Amino acid sequence: MRDPAPTTCWGIGSSADTALAEFFDATFERETLQGRKHWPGKREALLDSFR
């Protein structure tokens, strides 16, 4: 399985788009990953992410 690498699209979108994406990412990490070290598999990680 390949490790997903972040991609950057320079010149597309606005600073508001970037701020919203960063806010979503920080909230997702705080609420989903807090206190969690690992999952047994990819399926469990996805299910926990979208519960």
LINCORKA-V239316 format. One record per residue. N is the residue number from 1. RES is the residue in three letters. PHI is phi as a letter, one per 30 degrees, with the letter a starting at -180 (none if undefined). NEAR is the number of other C-alpha atoms within 8 Angstrom. D_CENTER is the distance of its C-alpha to the mean C-alpha in Angstrom with 1 decimal. Layout:
<<N/RES/PHI/NEAR/D_CENTER> <N/RES/PHI/NEAR/D_CENTER>>
This chain:
<<1/MET/none/2/17.5> <2/ARG/d/3/16.0> <3/ASP/d/4/13.2> <4/PRO/d/4/10.8> <5/ALA/c/4/11.5> <6/PRO/d/4/10.0> <7/THR/c/4/12.6> <8/THR/b/4/14.5> <9/CYS/c/5/16.8> <10/TRP/d/4/19.5> <11/GLY/i/4/21.6> <12/ILE/c/5/19.6> <13/GLY/i/6/18.6> <14/SER/b/6/19.5> <15/SER/d/6/18.6> <16/ALA/d/6/17.9> <17/ASP/d/8/15.2> <18/THR/d/9/13.6> <19/ALA/d/8/14.1> <20/LEU/d/8/12.6> <21/ALA/d/8/9.3> <22/GLU/d/8/9.3> <23/PHE/d/8/10.4> <24/PHE/d/8/7.9> <25/ASP/d/8/5.0> <26/ALA/d/8/8.0> <27/THR/d/8/9.0> <28/PHE/e/9/6.3> <29/GLU/d/9/6.7> <30/ARG/d/8/10.3> <31/GLU/d/7/11.1> <32/THR/c/9/9.5> <33/LEU/c/9/9.8> <34/GLN/e/7/12.9> <35/GLY/i/4/15.9> <36/ARG/c/7/14.3> <37/LYS/c/5/15.2> <38/HIS/a/4/14.7> <39/TRP/c/8/15.2> <40/PRO/d/6/18.3> <41/GLY/a/6/16.7> <42/LYS/d/7/14.0> <43/ARG/e/6/15.5> <44/GLU/d/9/15.3> <45/ALA/d/10/11.6> <46/LEU/d/8/11.0> <47/LEU/d/8/13.8> <48/ASP/d/8/12.6> <49/SER/d/7/9.2> <50/PHE/c/5/11.4> <51/ARG/d/4/14.5>>
